[in-house]
Amino acid sequence: MATKHTAFEFSPGFEDGRLRVAWYAFVGLLVAGGAYAAYLRLTQGMASTNLTSIVPWGAWVAFYIYFVGLSAGAFLVSTLANVFDVGKMHRIDRDALFAAIISMAVALLFVWIDLGRMDRMYYPFIWRQFTSALSWEVHAYVAYIGILVTELYFSMRIDLAQLATELEGPRAKLYELLTLGRTDTSDASRAFDTRWLKRAGMVGIPLAIFTVHGGTGVLFAVSKARPYWNSGLFPVIFIISALLSGTALVMMLYVLRTRLFDGERVDADLLEQLAQLLIAFIVIDVALTAVEGLIAFSSLHPHEVETWLIVLFGEMSWSFWWFMVGCSWVFPMVLLSKRSWRRSPPIMTFAGLLVVIGVVAVRFNIVIPAQILPVMEGLPHGSYFPTLVEWATSFGIIGVGLLLFTIGAELLPLTPLTGGDHE
Amino acid sequence: MAMSSADSSEPLPGVPNVNRADLDEMVENERVDPHEELADVDADTDLGIEMAEDAQRVARGELTGDDFWNKHDTAAEAEFGEEYRATPNPAVDSGDQTISTPTAESLSCSVGSMDSVASESALQRDESGIGVGNEKWGMVIDLQKCVGCDSCTVACKAENRTPPGVSYNVVMEEEHGEFPNVTRTNVPRPCMQCENPPCVQVCPVSATYSMDDGVVNIDYDRCIGCRYCIIACPYGARYFDFGDNYDDEVDEAGEVTSPEYGVDRGKRTEGDSPIGNVRKCSFCTHRLERGEEPACVETCIGDARNMGDLNDPESDVSQMAESTRAMQLKEAEGTDPNVYYLK
């Protein structure tokens, strides 16, 4: 290829300097606000939240499961390339993997800030409970992050090695460090990486589906005290909405990074593939959610029926209709309905953004409504809306994720040097 | 000797003016007639009166302890037979016995001194009594006796010194029917101390667990405050300690805390457990351990609450739990609470 004998150019960061400043200013604002809110959280304790003993889980838990889902979804999209070898998907392999890693980091920050005793966050690795889904989850997350990092390494190493030899200065040093000493760029080493990438991916798929995100669904589904969660379909819907948000995120990242970082043309065929995937996930998500609702209503179980009525018509039903139904299903479905729109980067970015935001409401509508009705008649009803501290810390943690991703995208060869054409 | 100054001086305001003669007369009036009193007893009345009068002489120093026993020992043995020797004699005591050693030996009580008998019987009580761990604690609440006064809730807060927002016991009040045909059921709700506790099942760090005595324990030093147990409890019996306190209502409200689960944590301190932990009713384990009933049981004005050993089929709670009126809350959940209700 031409890159071999032209002066080697590698600038993965923002194309537009002013946009870079604006973006970092925005992210910096989020992080600074979050830092102050986190200070309030640390000094005032859990009293800084609107949580109660009746609604003990709130925004932080909702964001935690959201980001675990986002990670699992993005990861599963990456396996389309590195396990199932869907040609064009190789272009977005590293984007998806890196986003999955950052999402897990963000998810764990949400778990951490949510603990009543943040100083004891490592206790689950010292003491365990065989029957606790949460105990298993904590370990699954660690294994899963290990798999993600391994995969990103095998996916990116050959490019890191090439960059380390062709570039000079601290960047080259960094890349050399990241190759972990394997600087061979031969075809044999590429084949080795591809093989191990596939193996890691094959371990990762069941890990992501059944333990990481399915398991997070199980964590809720086992609570028989909360009939709204207590169903076998629940963890499955968890996974589908994870795929939905993950695909949307990857689609959005693909367009934004190709346009703003690489300064290249978006591959309309790849975009359409991702868009079709998104359609499929929306359809499955709608169908399974409808089935879940129908089962709940036909059970005539008062607690379940009433919880669904709260979701559909309660105080916070706007989040269901506008965000869950609107942003994650109907509006993107409209945008995905025409082939020319599916091939249009701005429209698909917008559709992806809608889904990514809409699924946040899906997570809130999982966590909160099940805690509104009392577990026994005669106990008080719950009500919950996050405090400013909860919102600001949440946006701060998301800001940390955006910051980490941006720095990574500015430094690392997330776009394959070969352009993603797999060979 | 002057009994009091009341005899000679003016009575103080509000103090009744009684002199010694009046007091002696009152005592004499109250004194029972020894002949009448002992007539109902199998033992010889005359011997009894004689021994009592001599005992008074011993007390006044007119007679020695040795002389007392030399005089009465044979007659007493003849009167009481074998039981006389099998009963500890208060006069024979290894510490400061009131008779000389030879006399004590001649009396030869077969069961030893009062001291040793007392400590032996105390030991016996320990083996079968409270705090040794053979019990499975259970509570039975009689809904027909509960008047819904909420004293249990208040007693619990006072005993366990729970902060605002934490109430180990509540009384759920349900009204049925339409005016004027209404009834009200009051259902007190402590922790059910389930045999199959969902809270224990979900705790990721095993900070909450079932003890042999049937109580579900919380280790405040291990709890990470994830609140999964609150989510899992079908009875809403668990509460998160947000760190609030009653300082505005009561001065130094946090100076003393309750030694829950037998651990004294001193004063309530910001940032220290149990702040940031999940809390719940412990059946007042700290009271059970020292032989007291839980505060709610002790305070219940209608005697609706009962605490006892479910392992002992003869205990009141076992028998009540077996009755046809007995039920558990949410039996279908399979949690098998150790709190029973009588319908």
Interface residues (C-beta under 8 A of the other chain):
Chain A: G45 M46 A47 L51 T52 S53 I54 P56 W57 D114 L115 G116 R117 R120 M121 Y123 P124 I126 W127 R128 Q129 T131 S132 A133 L134 S135 E137 V138 L219 V222 S223 K224 A225 R226 Q371 P374 V375 M376 E377 G378 L379
Chain B: G165 V166 V170 M172 E173 E174 V187 R189 P198 V200 Q201 V202 C203 P204 V205 S206 A207 R222 C223 I224 G225 C226 R227 Y228 I230 I231 A232 C233 P234 Y235 G236 R238 Y239 F240 D241 F242 G243 D244 E270 G271 S273 I275 G276 N277 V278 L329 K330 E333
